[in-house]
Amino acid sequence: MTGSPVLEVRRLTKLFDQVVAARDIDVTIATEEVVSIIGANGAGKTTFVNLVTGYTHPSGGSIRFRGQELVGLPPREITRLGVCRSFQVPQVFSTMSVLENLMIAHGLSDRGRGAGLSALASRDRVEACAELLSVYRIEAYRDRPAALVPQGVRKLLDIAMATAREATLLFLDEPTSGIATEEKFAVMDIVMAALAERKATVVFIEHDIDIVERYGRRVLAFHEGGILADGPAADVLGDARVREHVTGRRRA
């Protein structure tokens, strides 16, 4: 790991009744790192992201972003600080156009609250959103309702909406889920190039090991609410415990 810490998590724990969803998680993520989170269903991946982004409150532990404690802050305040996320199912306004979706997301970055579209439609904001459409290569869909664009475009729109908020640390929840196999690398190439240009720190949850191998410089393997392995992608994916509990791959 290189660079100064952007996220420091210590002894993070979450209990749902008697179920341990997060177990004494300790992890530090540096500025501009690209980290992939892997694990079987129920391993604690999404719980971890929900805890960091404020959608779930921990039972114990500390979450510090650039030295500031996040525990107890609401999601909107955490977003304003620069910790943003996209979702496995894109969170878009289906009846609004692609551009209007971006304008709303851009407006939410102003003092943490939105406004009507007429108030949001300043020349500077429209130009900034049009630039994002170009960066994510979805400008051809600018005026089309979000409900009528392909799944890959909705994924790119959801991520563009997250980065409209000047994300310093961005969590992507299964960015290639629902995308055709022949399109997944093209979509990820667009996303990773855009985020590298913004010098964002990226943490993405992914089940597709081909995507993890290609884009995850560092991998966190979750198992039963804790981190089973943490290190360079090749080392973690080659770990016998990870092969047994996560990937199901056997050594040749």
C-alpha positions, 0 to 999 in steps of 0.5 A: 500500500502506498500513499496517505491513508484515506480510510482507516477502519478499526475493530468494526463490528455489526450484530443483527440480533445474534448474527455477526455481520461484521467481525472486528474488521481492521483495514486501511486504504490509501489515497488512489488505491484500487481495491476489490472486495470478494466473498460468498453471499452473506460474507459481509461485503455489502454490510461493510460498505453500508457501514462505511457509507452510513446506511447501517450503524456499527455495533462497535469500532471506528471508521475514519475518513481522512482522519474524521470519524464517520460513525454516527454521521448520516449518509448524506453528510458522509457523501458531502465529505467525499465518500460516495457509492453506486449500487448493484441495482442502479438508483436512477430516476427512470422517467427523467432523462439521463441528463436530468438524472445527472443534474439532480445528482450534481445539485445534491452536492450543493449544501447537501440538498437538492432543488427543482430542475429549473433551479438546477439548470444553470449553464455551468451545471449543464456544461459540467453534466454534459462533460460527465456524459462525455467522460462516461461515453453516454452522451448519445443517451443524453435526452433519453429517459433512464428507463429506456437505456440499456443496462450498461448505460444505466450502470454508467449513469449511476456511477457518473451520478456518484462522481458528480458529487466530487467523490474522493472515495468511491464504493462500487457495488458489483459494477458489472452485474447484469451487463452482457459478458461481451460488454463487461470489460468495455464498461469497466475500462470506461469507469476505471479510466474516468476514476483514474482521471479524477484521482479517486480511491476506488473500492468495488465489490465483484463476484466476477473473478475475471474483473477482479484479476484485471482491475483489482490491484489489491483484494480483500476477501471476506468470509463470515463477516471478517477479512480472510485475506488482504493483499495483491490480487494474485496472492489473495486469489491464490490463497488456499483458504480463499479458493476454498471459501470464496472462489471455489477454484482449485490449483491446477 
